[in-house]
Amino acid sequence: MAQPQEIIMVVNNQILDDDDGFSDGFYNGHLLYYDTNFQLPRPLTCQSIYAFMKENLADPRESEHWNAGFVFGWIAALSENNPDSFFTSTLLTETESVHHAALQQV
């Protein structure tokens, strides 16, 4: 039995979530825009947005679908620019990162 597909809400539009890679990338890009630890320098410029898109569309760590979703999610969040959605993530120290990586291998 096929699983029901979810709807991704993008501003005033709906996108049928029929690609896990794209939707995972979308949610990650959307969150990255609102994370104050990863903001592009302001004011945004055409060149900074172009560089962000070029770098992330070609990121070899993820699939092309994931990368497209990531950039699209970031652009959707840029369009929303909801002041209530900004947050500051907790960054791991180098020691915490090593411990986290070791736990994932267990």
C-alpha angles and dihedrals in degrees: 000000000000117000116242112258120237127227121237110213113217113182101294096346137082125219121195107235100228098141120061093196093053095045093046089052091045094056092045093050091046091053093045091058091056096043106101090207090067106039119141111239114274136269091047114228132201088246094052092049091046091050091048092051095044094048095046098042089056098043105137093202092075138036123270089250092052091047092050090049091048094054092043091050091051091050091048090053090047088055092049096042090179108187091207092059099061116110140165115236123217109249118215119236117235090258092051090049092053091049091047092050091048092051092051090056093055 
